[in-house]
Amino acid sequence: GYVADEEYDYLYKVVLIGDSRVGKTNLLARFAKNEFSLHSKSTIGVEFATRVIHFDGKTLKCQIWDTAGQDRYRAITSAYYRGCVGALVVYDITQKETFQNLDRWLNELHDHMDHDNPVVVMLIGNKADLAYLRVIPKDEAKAFAQKENAFYMETSALDTLNVETAFRKLVTQVYITKD
Ligand code: GDP
């Protein structure tokens, strides 16, 4: 049934990180509003969107933060990470560099993390619809995720593939871990 915006059992802050152009904003738009855009945003600054997920009879409200352009300058502030309980760390399966840079993003996340409250990490290989342009094999990404103690999933914000599943998996895992 209808749940008013302010009625929820838990509020979770989730951050989206990863190189510019990997599809973070479109993953968020797809999840929060079921929208997709071929044209990139021009906003500079942090933005977030919220959506509730129902799980285990509970209403989990997710507040998902998007860097909205800051990643281009690698100037993400601590405020962005503060209080986050989950992270979607995104690369583009067609761009090797975005996969190679995952180390830097994970290091940054770990540097900002409150170590008494570990963050659940979901590694996302986005643009799975462009399989013919793939340069990162699934096995390689899966092995990397395992090494990093992270979940792994390939998504397409364009095709809607796994977007819901990825966010849901991350948020329910946060719930399970924190409960
Ligand atoms: P961000 O900089 O990481 O937030 O990336 P954007 O969401 O702005 O996306 C960058 C570009 O990739 C845009 O032109 C999007 O239309 C495109 N894009 C995003 N997700 C996908 C996807 O799943 N498949 C394809 N083919 N293009 C995508």
Backbone and ligand atoms as CSV (ligand in chain L), in Angstrom:
chain,resi,resn,atom,element,x,y,z
A,1,GLY,N,N,0.827,-1.224,0.000
A,1,GLY,CA,C,0.000,0.000,0.000
A,1,GLY,C,C,0.847,1.252,0.000
A,2,TYR,N,N,0.186,2.349,0.069
A,2,TYR,CA,C,0.858,3.636,0.022
A,2,TYR,C,C,1.606,3.901,1.324
A,3,VAL,N,N,2.832,4.313,1.211
A,3,VAL,CA,C,3.617,4.661,2.386
A,3,VAL,C,C,4.034,6.117,2.259
A,4,ALA,N,N,3.620,6.928,3.173
A,4,ALA,CA,C,3.995,8.333,3.151
A,4,ALA,C,C,5.516,8.440,3.220
A,5,ASP,N,N,6.049,9.458,2.609
A,5,ASP,CA,C,7.474,9.635,2.462
A,5,ASP,C,C,8.218,9.561,3.791
A,6,GLU,N,N,7.576,10.044,4.841
A,6,GLU,CA,C,8.304,10.145,6.113
A,6,GLU,C,C,8.150,8.899,6.974
A,7,GLU,N,N,7.363,7.920,6.508
A,7,GLU,CA,C,7.180,6.707,7.304
A,7,GLU,C,C,8.156,5.620,6.869
A,8,TYR,N,N,9.090,5.325,7.748
A,8,TYR,CA,C,10.042,4.258,7.448
A,8,TYR,C,C,10.616,3.738,8.746
A,9,ASP,N,N,11.165,2.544,8.689
A,9,ASP,CA,C,11.773,1.948,9.877
A,9,ASP,C,C,13.259,2.295,9.976
A,10,TYR,N,N,13.922,2.309,8.826
A,10,TYR,CA,C,15.355,2.601,8.811
A,10,TYR,C,C,15.665,3.544,7.660
A,11,LEU,N,N,16.612,4.431,7.893
A,11,LEU,CA,C,17.086,5.323,6.833
A,11,LEU,C,C,18.555,4.996,6.577
A,12,TYR,N,N,18.861,4.653,5.339
A,12,TYR,CA,C,20.227,4.270,4.987
A,12,TYR,C,C,20.795,5.220,3.945
A,13,LYS,N,N,21.986,5.695,4.221
A,13,LYS,CA,C,22.673,6.519,3.220
A,13,LYS,C,C,23.593,5.631,2.385
A,14,VAL,N,N,23.426,5.729,1.089
A,14,VAL,CA,C,24.224,4.937,0.145
A,14,VAL,C,C,24.914,5.914,-0.809
A,15,VAL,N,N,26.190,5.681,-1.092
A,15,VAL,CA,C,26.877,6.571,-2.039
A,15,VAL,C,C,27.202,5.848,-3.340
A,16,LEU,N,N,27.172,6.597,-4.418
A,16,LEU,CA,C,27.583,6.121,-5.729
A,16,LEU,C,C,28.950,6.711,-6.007
A,17,ILE,N,N,29.934,5.838,-6.272
A,17,ILE,CA,C,31.247,6.347,-6.647
A,17,ILE,C,C,31.761,5.607,-7.869
A,18,GLY,N,N,32.797,6.162,-8.484
A,18,GLY,CA,C,33.347,5.601,-9.717
A,18,GLY,C,C,33.655,6.744,-10.668
A,19,ASP,N,N,34.433,6.415,-11.698
A,19,ASP,CA,C,34.857,7.448,-12.650
A,19,ASP,C,C,33.668,8.149,-13.291
A,20,SER,N,N,33.964,9.287,-13.816
A,20,SER,CA,C,33.000,10.058,-14.583
A,20,SER,C,C,32.547,9.254,-15.806
A,21,ARG,N,N,31.287,9.351,-16.163
A,21,ARG,CA,C,30.727,8.769,-17.390
A,21,ARG,C,C,30.457,7.258,-17.321
A,22,VAL,N,N,30.623,6.659,-16.160
A,22,VAL,CA,C,30.365,5.212,-16.084
A,22,VAL,C,C,28.864,4.903,-15.984
A,23,GLY,N,N,28.074,5.941,-15.660
A,23,GLY,CA,C,26.622,5.758,-15.632
A,23,GLY,C,C,25.971,5.902,-14.262
A,24,LYS,N,N,26.677,6.496,-13.314
A,24,LYS,CA,C,26.162,6.610,-11.943
A,24,LYS,C,C,24.819,7.345,-11.885
A,25,THR,N,N,24.772,8.492,-12.562
A,25,THR,CA,C,23.558,9.305,-12.511
A,25,THR,C,C,22.378,8.577,-13.147
A,26,ASN,N,N,22.653,7.855,-14.222
A,26,ASN,CA,C,21.568,7.117,-14.882
A,26,ASN,C,C,21.128,5.896,-14.086
A,27,LEU,N,N,22.044,5.279,-13.364
A,27,LEU,CA,C,21.653,4.163,-12.479
A,27,LEU,C,C,20.719,4.687,-11.393
A,28,LEU,N,N,21.070,5.849,-10.852
A,28,LEU,CA,C,20.240,6.435,-9.805
A,28,LEU,C,C,18.879,6.870,-10.366
A,29,ALA,N,N,18.895,7.479,-11.538
A,29,ALA,CA,C,17.641,7.929,-12.158
A,29,ALA,C,C,16.742,6.738,-12.470
A,30,ARG,N,N,17.358,5.655,-12.912
A,30,ARG,CA,C,16.599,4.440,-13.233
A,30,ARG,C,C,15.989,3.843,-11.961
A,31,PHE,N,N,16.767,3.799,-10.917
A,31,PHE,CA,C,16.289,3.205,-9.671
A,31,PHE,C,C,15.250,4.091,-8.982
A,32,ALA,N,N,15.517,5.382,-8.912
A,32,ALA,CA,C,14.654,6.273,-8.132
A,32,ALA,C,C,13.436,6.746,-8.922
A,33,LYS,N,N,13.572,6.910,-10.247
A,33,LYS,CA,C,12.479,7.509,-11.037
A,33,LYS,C,C,12.115,6.716,-12.278
A,34,ASN,N,N,12.798,5.582,-12.486
A,34,ASN,CA,C,12.667,4.808,-13.714
A,34,ASN,C,C,12.854,5.672,-14.952
A,35,GLU,N,N,13.933,6.446,-14.952
A,35,GLU,CA,C,14.253,7.314,-16.084
A,35,GLU,C,C,15.660,7.011,-16.589
A,36,PHE,N,N,15.891,7.362,-17.843
A,36,PHE,CA,C,17.224,7.234,-18.442
A,36,PHE,C,C,17.439,8.413,-19.375
A,37,SER,N,N,18.672,8.900,-19.438
A,37,SER,CA,C,18.962,10.017,-20.333
A,37,SER,C,C,20.230,9.753,-21.129
A,38,LEU,N,N,20.171,10.018,-22.425
A,38,LEU,CA,C,21.350,9.852,-23.275
A,38,LEU,C,C,22.300,11.021,-23.089
A,39,HIS,N,N,21.767,12.115,-22.586
A,39,HIS,CA,C,22.580,13.319,-22.439
A,39,HIS,C,C,23.010,13.460,-20.997
A,40,SER,N,N,24.243,13.801,-20.833
A,40,SER,CA,C,24.777,13.882,-19.484
A,40,SER,C,C,24.273,15.126,-18.774
A,41,LYS,N,N,24.292,15.023,-17.472
A,41,LYS,CA,C,23.917,16.156,-16.635
A,41,LYS,C,C,25.007,17.221,-16.667
A,42,SER,N,N,24.679,18.380,-16.207
A,42,SER,CA,C,25.688,19.422,-16.172
A,42,SER,C,C,25.835,19.986,-14.764
A,43,THR,N,N,25.091,19.391,-13.859
A,43,THR,CA,C,25.112,19.880,-12.482
A,43,THR,C,C,26.465,19.639,-11.826
A,44,ILE,N,N,26.897,20.550,-11.041
A,44,ILE,CA,C,28.081,20.372,-10.216
A,44,ILE,C,C,27.623,20.420,-8.762
A,45,GLY,N,N,28.014,19.425,-8.016
A,45,GLY,CA,C,27.622,19.394,-6.619
A,45,GLY,C,C,26.940,18.101,-6.295
A,46,VAL,N,N,26.703,17.886,-5.036
A,46,VAL,CA,C,26.120,16.622,-4.596
A,46,VAL,C,C,24.605,16.658,-4.704
A,47,GLU,N,N,24.056,15.582,-5.203
A,47,GLU,CA,C,22.608,15.444,-5.253
A,47,GLU,C,C,22.259,14.076,-4.715
A,48,PHE,N,N,21.075,13.942,-4.193
A,48,PHE,CA,C,20.655,12.601,-3.808
A,48,PHE,C,C,19.187,12.382,-4.135
A,49,ALA,N,N,18.828,11.127,-4.208
A,49,ALA,CA,C,17.440,10.750,-4.444
A,49,ALA,C,C,17.077,9.695,-3.417
A,50,THR,N,N,15.809,9.587,-3.094
A,50,THR,CA,C,15.397,8.589,-2.110
A,50,THR,C,C,14.369,7.643,-2.705
A,51,ARG,N,N,14.362,6.434,-2.159
A,51,ARG,CA,C,13.344,5.451,-2.510
A,51,ARG,C,C,13.220,4.470,-1.368
A,52,VAL,N,N,12.036,3.963,-1.168
A,52,VAL,CA,C,11.895,2.976,-0.103
A,52,VAL,C,C,11.868,1.571,-0.702
A,53,ILE,N,N,12.376,0.636,0.093
A,53,ILE,CA,C,12.374,-0.779,-0.250
A,53,ILE,C,C,11.690,-1.502,0.899
A,54,HIS,N,N,10.857,-2.461,0.572
A,54,HIS,CA,C,10.205,-3.246,1.615
A,54,HIS,C,C,10.907,-4.583,1.736
A,55,PHE,N,N,11.257,-4.926,2.968
A,55,PHE,CA,C,11.988,-6.171,3.191
A,55,PHE,C,C,11.765,-6.619,4.626
A,56,ASP,N,N,11.478,-7.892,4.809
A,56,ASP,CA,C,11.328,-8.457,6.150
A,56,ASP,C,C,10.275,-7.694,6.956
A,57,GLY,N,N,9.217,-7.247,6.275
A,57,GLY,CA,C,8.152,-6.508,6.944
A,57,GLY,C,C,8.547,-5.093,7.359
A,58,LYS,N,N,9.713,-4.650,6.891
A,58,LYS,CA,C,10.201,-3.321,7.257
A,58,LYS,C,C,10.256,-2.404,6.034
A,59,THR,N,N,10.155,-1.124,6.302
A,59,THR,CA,C,10.324,-0.129,5.243
A,59,THR,C,C,11.714,0.481,5.382
A,60,LEU,N,N,12.542,0.209,4.391
A,60,LEU,CA,C,13.914,0.712,4.388
A,60,LEU,C,C,13.972,1.901,3.435
A,61,LYS,N,N,14.254,3.052,3.982
A,61,LYS,CA,C,14.348,4.229,3.131
A,61,LYS,C,C,15.803,4.444,2.742
A,62,CYS,N,N,16.065,4.470,1.449
A,62,CYS,CA,C,17.441,4.652,0.982
A,62,CYS,C,C,17.608,6.070,0.469
A,63,GLN,N,N,18.637,6.694,0.965
A,63,GLN,CA,C,19.004,8.020,0.481
A,63,GLN,C,C,20.287,7.816,-0.299
A,64,ILE,N,N,20.188,7.909,-1.624
A,64,ILE,CA,C,21.334,7.570,-2.466
A,64,ILE,C,C,21.972,8.836,-3.021
A,65,TRP,N,N,23.249,8.975,-2.743
A,65,TRP,CA,C,23.975,10.185,-3.116
A,65,TRP,C,C,24.751,9.979,-4.402
A,66,ASP,N,N,24.685,10.981,-5.251
A,66,ASP,CA,C,25.402,10.970,-6.520
A,66,ASP,C,C,26.348,12.169,-6.541
A,67,THR,N,N,27.549,11.944,-7.033
A,67,THR,CA,C,28.564,13.009,-7.019
A,67,THR,C,C,28.228,14.165,-7.949
A,68,ALA,N,N,27.363,13.927,-8.904
A,68,ALA,CA,C,26.919,14.981,-9.821
A,68,ALA,C,C,28.070,15.822,-10.375
A,69,GLY,N,N,29.102,15.146,-10.851
A,69,GLY,CA,C,30.155,15.861,-11.571
A,69,GLY,C,C,31.445,16.032,-10.806
A,70,GLN,N,N,31.370,15.924,-9.492
A,70,GLN,CA,C,32.584,16.143,-8.695
A,70,GLN,C,C,33.669,15.134,-8.993
A,71,ASP,N,N,33.274,13.919,-9.386
A,71,ASP,CA,C,34.254,12.868,-9.647
A,71,ASP,C,C,35.263,13.293,-10.716
A,72,ARG,N,N,34.816,14.143,-11.618
A,72,ARG,CA,C,35.682,14.614,-12.694
A,72,ARG,C,C,36.936,15.278,-12.132
A,73,TYR,N,N,36.765,15.904,-10.987
A,73,TYR,CA,C,37.881,16.653,-10.404
A,73,TYR,C,C,38.473,15.924,-9.205
A,74,ARG,N,N,37.961,14.738,-8.931
A,74,ARG,CA,C,38.432,13.970,-7.779
A,74,ARG,C,C,38.496,14.824,-6.526
A,75,ALA,N,N,37.484,15.570,-6.286
A,75,ALA,CA,C,37.460,16.471,-5.141
A,75,ALA,C,C,36.272,16.150,-4.258
A,76,ILE,N,N,36.035,14.868,-4.075
A,76,ILE,CA,C,34.907,14.466,-3.247
A,76,ILE,C,C,35.248,14.686,-1.785
A,77,THR,N,N,34.385,15.373,-1.108
A,77,THR,CA,C,34.666,15.749,0.275
A,77,THR,C,C,34.208,14.664,1.240
A,78,SER,N,N,34.674,14.770,2.479
A,78,SER,CA,C,34.292,13.798,3.508
A,78,SER,C,C,32.803,13.832,3.770
A,79,ALA,N,N,32.173,14.979,3.579
A,79,ALA,CA,C,30.738,15.100,3.819
A,79,ALA,C,C,29.965,14.119,2.939
A,80,TYR,N,N,30.514,13.876,1.760
A,80,TYR,CA,C,29.861,12.951,0.833
A,80,TYR,C,C,29.782,11.538,1.432
A,81,TYR,N,N,30.848,11.135,2.082
A,81,TYR,CA,C,30.920,9.772,2.624
A,81,TYR,C,C,30.330,9.652,4.027
A,82,ARG,N,N,30.217,10.782,4.719
A,82,ARG,CA,C,29.845,10.738,6.140
A,82,ARG,C,C,28.530,9.994,6.375
A,83,GLY,N,N,28.593,8.988,7.232
A,83,GLY,CA,C,27.375,8.277,7.637
A,83,GLY,C,C,26.882,7.255,6.630
A,84,CYS,N,N,27.638,7.013,5.561
A,84,CYS,CA,C,27.125,6.066,4.567
A,84,CYS,C,C,27.287,4.631,5.070
A,85,VAL,N,N,26.314,3.797,4.752
A,85,VAL,CA,C,26.326,2.402,5.188
A,85,VAL,C,C,26.485,1.442,4.006
A,86,GLY,N,N,26.359,1.997,2.801
A,86,GLY,CA,C,26.504,1.189,1.599
A,86,GLY,C,C,27.121,2.014,0.479
A,87,ALA,N,N,27.823,1.323,-0.435
A,87,ALA,CA,C,28.411,2.022,-1.574
A,87,ALA,C,C,28.258,1.183,-2.838
A,88,LEU,N,N,27.820,1.844,-3.890
A,88,LEU,CA,C,27.829,1.230,-5.212
A,88,LEU,C,C,29.056,1.789,-5.923
A,89,VAL,N,N,30.010,0.913,-6.206
A,89,VAL,CA,C,31.262,1.339,-6.821
A,89,VAL,C,C,31.196,0.909,-8.285
A,90,VAL,N,N,31.099,1.892,-9.167
A,90,VAL,CA,C,30.711,1.619,-10.552
A,90,VAL,C,C,31.875,1.772,-11.530
A,91,TYR,N,N,31.980,0.810,-12.470
A,91,TYR,CA,C,32.872,0.964,-13.622
A,91,TYR,C,C,32.053,0.674,-14.871
A,92,ASP,N,N,32.679,0.927,-16.018
A,92,ASP,CA,C,32.027,0.722,-17.319
A,92,ASP,C,C,32.699,-0.494,-17.955
A,93,ILE,N,N,31.940,-1.531,-18.269
A,93,ILE,CA,C,32.543,-2.779,-18.782
A,93,ILE,C,C,33.274,-2.581,-20.117
A,94,THR,N,N,33.086,-1.421,-20.756
A,94,THR,CA,C,33.727,-1.150,-22.047
A,94,THR,C,C,34.949,-0.229,-21.916
A,95,GLN,N,N,35.260,0.200,-20.692
A,95,GLN,CA,C,36.376,1.145,-20.486
A,95,GLN,C,C,37.317,0.619,-19.409
A,96,LYS,N,N,38.467,0.100,-19.865
A,96,LYS,CA,C,39.422,-0.538,-18.950
A,96,LYS,C,C,39.839,0.369,-17.798
A,97,GLU,N,N,40.089,1.624,-18.130
A,97,GLU,CA,C,40.571,2.571,-17.121
A,97,GLU,C,C,39.606,2.690,-15.940
A,98,THR,N,N,38.318,2.617,-16.228
A,98,THR,CA,C,37.325,2.781,-15.149
A,98,THR,C,C,37.363,1.595,-14.189
A,99,PHE,N,N,37.801,0.450,-14.705
A,99,PHE,CA,C,37.978,-0.742,-13.862
A,99,PHE,C,C,39.281,-0.632,-13.072
A,100,GLN,N,N,40.329,-0.185,-13.751
A,100,GLN,CA,C,41.629,-0.024,-13.085
A,100,GLN,C,C,41.557,0.995,-11.956
A,101,ASN,N,N,40.692,1.979,-12.099
A,101,ASN,CA,C,40.571,3.035,-11.084
A,101,ASN,C,C,39.760,2.611,-9.861
A,102,LEU,N,N,39.195,1.418,-9.889
A,102,LEU,CA,C,38.382,0.965,-8.749
A,102,LEU,C,C,39.191,0.951,-7.454
A,103,ASP,N,N,40.478,0.617,-7.564
A,103,ASP,CA,C,41.361,0.606,-6.395
A,103,ASP,C,C,41.367,1.963,-5.704
A,104,ARG,N,N,41.470,3.002,-6.523
A,104,ARG,CA,C,41.511,4.363,-5.972
A,104,ARG,C,C,40.203,4.700,-5.277
A,105,TRP,N,N,39.086,4.303,-5.887
A,105,TRP,CA,C,37.772,4.598,-5.291
A,105,TRP,C,C,37.571,3.824,-3.992
A,106,LEU,N,N,38.011,2.569,-3.991
A,106,LEU,CA,C,37.854,1.753,-2.781
A,106,LEU,C,C,38.755,2.279,-1.663
A,107,ASN,N,N,39.965,2.723,-2.030
A,107,ASN,CA,C,40.864,3.302,-1.024
A,107,ASN,C,C,40.254,4.558,-0.423
A,108,GLU,N,N,39.709,5.386,-1.285
A,108,GLU,CA,C,39.083,6.625,-0.808
A,108,GLU,C,C,37.921,6.309,0.133
A,109,LEU,N,N,37.131,5.326,-0.261
A,109,LEU,CA,C,35.993,4.908,0.575
A,109,LEU,C,C,36.483,4.412,1.935
A,110,HIS,N,N,37.502,3.569,1.914
A,110,HIS,CA,C,38.026,3.021,3.171
A,110,HIS,C,C,38.644,4.112,4.047
A,111,ASP,N,N,39.265,5.094,3.422
A,111,ASP,CA,C,39.853,6.214,4.175
A,111,ASP,C,C,38.789,7.015,4.919
A,112,HIS,N,N,37.599,7.066,4.349
A,112,HIS,CA,C,36.543,7.900,4.935
A,112,HIS,C,C,35.582,7.118,5.814
A,113,MET,N,N,35.753,5.797,5.792
A,113,MET,CA,C,34.816,4.928,6.470
A,113,MET,C,C,35.018,4.947,7.980
A,114,ASP,N,N,33.932,4.839,8.719
A,114,ASP,CA,C,33.987,4.643,10.164
A,114,ASP,C,C,34.183,3.138,10.373
A,115,HIS,N,N,35.373,2.741,10.862
A,115,HIS,CA,C,35.711,1.314,10.841
A,115,HIS,C,C,34.941,0.458,11.846
A,116,ASP,N,N,34.217,1.110,12.759
A,116,ASP,CA,C,33.325,0.355,13.647
A,116,ASP,C,C,32.030,0.005,12.917
A,117,ASN,N,N,31.788,0.692,11.813
A,117,ASN,CA,C,30.561,0.518,11.042
A,117,ASN,C,C,30.892,0.284,9.574
A,118,PRO,N,N,31.378,-0.917,9.241
A,118,PRO,CA,C,31.820,-1.155,7.868
A,118,PRO,C,C,30.708,-0.919,6.837
A,119,VAL,N,N,31.128,-0.464,5.692
A,119,VAL,CA,C,30.202,-0.155,4.606
A,119,VAL,C,C,30.034,-1.395,3.729
A,120,VAL,N,N,28.802,-1.716,3.364
A,120,VAL,CA,C,28.564,-2.813,2.428
A,120,VAL,C,C,28.863,-2.299,1.019
A,121,VAL,N,N,29.714,-3.019,0.303
A,121,VAL,CA,C,30.144,-2.555,-1.016
A,121,VAL,C,C,29.599,-3.467,-2.116
A,122,MET,N,N,29.009,-2.850,-3.115
A,122,MET,CA,C,28.532,-3.563,-4.302
A,122,MET,C,C,29.290,-3.018,-5.506
A,123,LEU,N,N,30.065,-3.884,-6.131
A,123,LEU,CA,C,30.790,-3.514,-7.338
A,123,LEU,C,C,29.850,-3.649,-8.531
A,124,ILE,N,N,29.788,-2.620,-9.351
A,124,ILE,CA,C,28.854,-2.617,-10.469
A,124,ILE,C,C,29.594,-2.439,-11.794
A,125,GLY,N,N,29.459,-3.415,-12.693
A,125,GLY,CA,C,29.929,-3.266,-14.066
A,125,GLY,C,C,28.744,-2.794,-14.882
A,126,ASN,N,N,28.704,-1.521,-15.200
A,126,ASN,CA,C,27.539,-0.959,-15.905
A,126,ASN,C,C,27.754,-0.969,-17.424
A,127,LYS,N,N,26.704,-0.731,-18.133
A,127,LYS,CA,C,26.635,-0.715,-19.604
A,127,LYS,C,C,26.719,-2.136,-20.168
A,128,ALA,N,N,26.121,-3.089,-19.451
A,128,ALA,CA,C,26.115,-4.484,-19.883
A,128,ALA,C,C,25.426,-4.653,-21.241
A,129,ASP,N,N,24.618,-3.690,-21.638
A,129,ASP,CA,C,23.971,-3.745,-22.969
A,129,ASP,C,C,25.007,-3.620,-24.091
A,130,LEU,N,N,26.193,-3.085,-23.772
A,130,LEU,CA,C,27.245,-2.922,-24.780
A,130,LEU,C,C,28.222,-4.103,-24.738
A,131,ALA,N,N,27.678,-5.298,-24.630
A,131,ALA,CA,C,28.496,-6.506,-24.458
A,131,ALA,C,C,29.504,-6.679,-25.591
A,132,TYR,N,N,29.163,-6.258,-26.788
A,132,TYR,CA,C,30.072,-6.415,-27.938
A,132,TYR,C,C,31.301,-5.501,-27.817
A,133,LEU,N,N,31.242,-4.542,-26.904
A,133,LEU,CA,C,32.386,-3.648,-26.674
A,133,LEU,C,C,33.113,-3.966,-25.366
A,134,ARG,N,N,32.717,-5.079,-24.768
A,134,ARG,CA,C,33.271,-5.451,-23.458
A,134,ARG,C,C,34.793,-5.603,-23.503
A,135,VAL,N,N,35.470,-5.019,-22.488
A,135,VAL,CA,C,36.907,-5.240,-22.342
A,135,VAL,C,C,37.251,-5.875,-20.981
A,136,ILE,N,N,36.296,-5.841,-20.064
A,136,ILE,CA,C,36.525,-6.460,-18.753
A,136,ILE,C,C,35.691,-7.733,-18.640
A,137,PRO,N,N,36.359,-8.911,-18.660
A,137,PRO,CA,C,35.617,-10.165,-18.523
A,137,PRO,C,C,34.934,-10.246,-17.155
A,138,LYS,N,N,33.788,-10.881,-17.144
A,138,LYS,CA,C,33.034,-11.034,-15.899
A,138,LYS,C,C,33.858,-11.717,-14.819
A,139,ASP,N,N,34.621,-12.745,-15.211
A,139,ASP,CA,C,35.402,-13.516,-14.241
A,139,ASP,C,C,36.433,-12.653,-13.520
A,140,GLU,N,N,37.043,-11.758,-14.295
A,140,GLU,CA,C,38.054,-10.864,-13.725
A,140,GLU,C,C,37.409,-9.942,-12.682
A,141,ALA,N,N,36.253,-9.415,-13.018
A,141,ALA,CA,C,35.549,-8.507,-12.100
A,141,ALA,C,C,35.069,-9.254,-10.865
A,142,LYS,N,N,34.591,-10.456,-11.091
A,142,LYS,CA,C,34.084,-11.276,-9.985
A,142,LYS,C,C,35.219,-11.595,-9.010
A,143,ALA,N,N,36.367,-11.959,-9.535
A,143,ALA,CA,C,37.537,-12.273,-8.701
A,143,ALA,C,C,37.984,-11.045,-7.917
A,144,PHE,N,N,37.971,-9.908,-8.580
A,144,PHE,CA,C,38.355,-8.663,-7.915
A,144,PHE,C,C,37.390,-8.344,-6.772
A,145,ALA,N,N,36.111,-8.499,-7.033
A,145,ALA,CA,C,35.086,-8.219,-6.011
A,145,ALA,C,C,35.264,-9.142,-4.810
A,146,GLN,N,N,35.553,-10.397,-5.104
A,146,GLN,CA,C,35.744,-11.382,-4.028
A,146,GLN,C,C,36.913,-10.989,-3.132
A,147,LYS,N,N,37.991,-10.578,-3.793
A,147,LYS,CA,C,39.204,-10.153,-3.077
A,147,LYS,C,C,38.895,-8.944,-2.186
A,148,GLU,N,N,38.013,-8.092,-2.661
A,148,GLU,CA,C,37.674,-6.870,-1.934
A,148,GLU,C,C,36.505,-7.075,-0.967
A,149,ASN,N,N,36.032,-8.309,-0.872
A,149,ASN,CA,C,34.916,-8.593,0.031
A,149,ASN,C,C,33.657,-7.805,-0.357
A,150,ALA,N,N,33.457,-7.681,-1.657
A,150,ALA,CA,C,32.325,-6.899,-2.160
A,150,ALA,C,C,31.384,-7.794,-2.962
A,151,PHE,N,N,30.151,-7.379,-3.074
A,151,PHE,CA,C,29.220,-8.047,-3.982
A,151,PHE,C,C,29.510,-7.554,-5.391
A,152,TYR,N,N,29.057,-8.299,-6.371
A,152,TYR,CA,C,29.335,-7.908,-7.760
A,152,TYR,C,C,28.127,-8.185,-8.636
A,153,MET,N,N,27.849,-7.241,-9.526
A,153,MET,CA,C,26.739,-7.414,-10.444
A,153,MET,C,C,26.983,-6.563,-11.691
A,154,GLU,N,N,26.529,-7.057,-12.838
A,154,GLU,CA,C,26.563,-6.229,-14.042
A,154,GLU,C,C,25.178,-5.666,-14.265
A,155,THR,N,N,25.143,-4.409,-14.685
A,155,THR,CA,C,23.869,-3.714,-14.855
A,155,THR,C,C,23.825,-2.999,-16.203
A,156,SER,N,N,22.623,-2.631,-16.603
A,156,SER,CA,C,22.461,-1.665,-17.690
A,156,SER,C,C,21.379,-0.680,-17.271
A,157,ALA,N,N,21.778,0.557,-17.093
A,157,ALA,CA,C,20.803,1.608,-16.786
A,157,ALA,C,C,19.918,1.840,-18.010
A,158,LEU,N,N,20.495,1.601,-19.191
A,158,LEU,CA,C,19.750,1.773,-20.440
A,158,LEU,C,C,18.643,0.726,-20.576
A,159,ASP,N,N,19.011,-0.529,-20.392
A,159,ASP,CA,C,18.068,-1.643,-20.553
A,159,ASP,C,C,17.285,-1.987,-19.283
A,160,THR,N,N,17.642,-1.332,-18.189
A,160,THR,CA,C,17.039,-1.608,-16.874
A,160,THR,C,C,17.547,-2.915,-16.254
A,161,LEU,N,N,18.519,-3.548,-16.890
A,161,LEU,CA,C,19.000,-4.844,-16.409
A,161,LEU,C,C,19.653,-4.748,-15.032
A,162,ASN,N,N,19.126,-5.503,-14.074
A,162,ASN,CA,C,19.731,-5.663,-12.746
A,162,ASN,C,C,19.820,-4.403,-11.888
A,163,VAL,N,N,19.267,-3.300,-12.333
A,163,VAL,CA,C,19.412,-2.062,-11.566
A,163,VAL,C,C,18.680,-2.193,-10.232
A,164,GLU,N,N,17.424,-2.593,-10.332
A,164,GLU,CA,C,16.610,-2.808,-9.138
A,164,GLU,C,C,17.265,-3.862,-8.221
A,165,THR,N,N,17.687,-4.949,-8.842
A,165,THR,CA,C,18.291,-6.058,-8.104
A,165,THR,C,C,19.547,-5.616,-7.351
A,166,ALA,N,N,20.365,-4.814,-8.004
A,166,ALA,CA,C,21.629,-4.391,-7.392
A,166,ALA,C,C,21.384,-3.503,-6.178
A,167,PHE,N,N,20.540,-2.500,-6.331
A,167,PHE,CA,C,20.228,-1.616,-5.208
A,167,PHE,C,C,19.578,-2.408,-4.076
A,168,ARG,N,N,18.653,-3.267,-4.452
A,168,ARG,CA,C,17.925,-4.043,-3.459
A,168,ARG,C,C,18.850,-4.976,-2.678
A,169,LYS,N,N,19.730,-5.629,-3.402
A,169,LYS,CA,C,20.702,-6.534,-2.764
A,169,LYS,C,C,21.568,-5.764,-1.760
A,170,LEU,N,N,22.034,-4.604,-2.183
A,170,LEU,CA,C,22.898,-3.794,-1.318
A,170,LEU,C,C,22.158,-3.363,-0.053
A,171,VAL,N,N,20.948,-2.848,-0.239
A,171,VAL,CA,C,20.200,-2.283,0.888
A,171,VAL,C,C,19.726,-3.376,1.849
A,172,THR,N,N,19.293,-4.504,1.321
A,172,THR,CA,C,18.853,-5.586,2.200
A,172,THR,C,C,20.061,-6.160,2.942
A,173,GLN,N,N,21.219,-6.170,2.303
A,173,GLN,CA,C,22.434,-6.651,2.966
A,173,GLN,C,C,22.826,-5.715,4.118
A,174,VAL,N,N,22.636,-4.427,3.908
A,174,VAL,CA,C,22.887,-3.457,4.980
A,174,VAL,C,C,21.966,-3.774,6.156
A,175,TYR,N,N,20.713,-4.002,5.854
A,175,TYR,CA,C,19.725,-4.330,6.893
A,175,TYR,C,C,20.117,-5.592,7.656
A,176,ILE,N,N,20.480,-6.616,6.901
A,176,ILE,CA,C,20.844,-7.906,7.515
A,176,ILE,C,C,22.089,-7.755,8.387
A,177,THR,N,N,23.071,-7.015,7.891
A,177,THR,CA,C,24.334,-6.834,8.608
A,177,THR,C,C,24.158,-6.023,9.876
A,178,LYS,N,N,23.298,-5.001,9.802
A,178,LYS,CA,C,23.169,-4.080,10.933
A,178,LYS,C,C,22.184,-4.579,11.974
A,179,ASP,N,N,21.345,-5.518,11.589
A,179,ASP,CA,C,20.264,-5.943,12.484
A,179,ASP,C,C,20.777,-6.797,13.632
L,1,GDP,P1,P,28.166,9.447,-14.560
L,1,GDP,O1,O,29.090,10.539,-14.970
L,1,GDP,O2,O,28.895,8.289,-13.966
L,1,GDP,O3,O,27.039,9.913,-13.670
L,1,GDP,O4,O,27.498,8.861,-15.923
L,1,GDP,P2,P,26.098,9.236,-16.613
L,1,GDP,O5,O,24.956,8.602,-15.902
L,1,GDP,O6,O,26.035,10.715,-16.808
L,1,GDP,O7,O,26.275,8.496,-18.007
L,1,GDP,C1,C,27.339,8.799,-18.884
L,1,GDP,C2,C,26.941,8.406,-20.293
L,1,GDP,O8,O,26.777,6.996,-20.380
L,1,GDP,C3,C,25.614,9.027,-20.744
L,1,GDP,O9,O,25.724,9.352,-22.110
L,1,GDP,C4,C,24.608,7.915,-20.545
L,1,GDP,O10,O,23.517,8.006,-21.432
L,1,GDP,C5,C,25.464,6.678,-20.824
L,1,GDP,N1,N,25.006,5.491,-20.059
L,1,GDP,C6,C,24.749,5.397,-18.731
L,1,GDP,N2,N,24.366,4.162,-18.411
L,1,GDP,C7,C,24.387,3.428,-19.549
L,1,GDP,C8,C,24.088,2.051,-19.845
L,1,GDP,O11,O,23.738,1.223,-18.999
L,1,GDP,N3,N,24.248,1.669,-21.165
L,1,GDP,C9,C,24.655,2.548,-22.129
L,1,GDP,N4,N,24.766,2.069,-23.371
L,1,GDP,N5,N,24.920,3.837,-21.861
L,1,GDP,C10,C,24.806,4.269,-20.592
